[in-house]
């Protein structure tokens, strides 16, 4: 049994699939991916350890926070419209936030949720 198969079987033993959680997790991964892509376009600085974009001045800081807030409001509205309860989407948000930009991108591409280009 290869590693991927092992973890697939391991997860299926301990976790019952929850379509609401899975949908919310995907939406939060997309949120974190899109905000980092935007930050990388806007920001003049980068964190040497994480590679994440860092605002270099107040204008950049204001811009990236405005974009993140607008996008977050859309995600939360979508989740509520899909009847995903607050505790589920918050749990999914916390889970998605633990991934680096590169891990998030790999997850989204690997699941076919975004194109590689």
Long-range contacts (C-beta under 8 A, 24 or more apart in sequence): 18-88, 20-82, 20-83, 20-84, 20-85, 20-88, 21-84, 21-88, 21-91, 21-92, 23-79, 23-82, 23-84, 24-79, 24-84, 24-88, 24-89, 24-91, 24-92, 24-93, 25-92, 25-95, 25-96, 26-108, 26-111, 26-113, 27-75, 27-78, 27-79, 27-89, 27-92, 28-75, 28-89, 28-92, 28-93, 28-95, 28-96, 28-97, 29-96, 29-99, 29-104, 29-107, 29-108, 29-113, 30-75, 30-108, 30-113, 30-114, 31-71, 31-72, 31-75, 31-96, 32-96, 32-97, 32-99, 32-101, 32-104, 33-101, 33-104, 33-105, 33-108, 33-114, 34-71, 35-64, 35-67, 35-68, 35-71, 36-101, 36-104, 38-64, 38-67, 38-68, 39-64, 42-67, 50-100, 51-100, 51-101, 51-102, 52-101
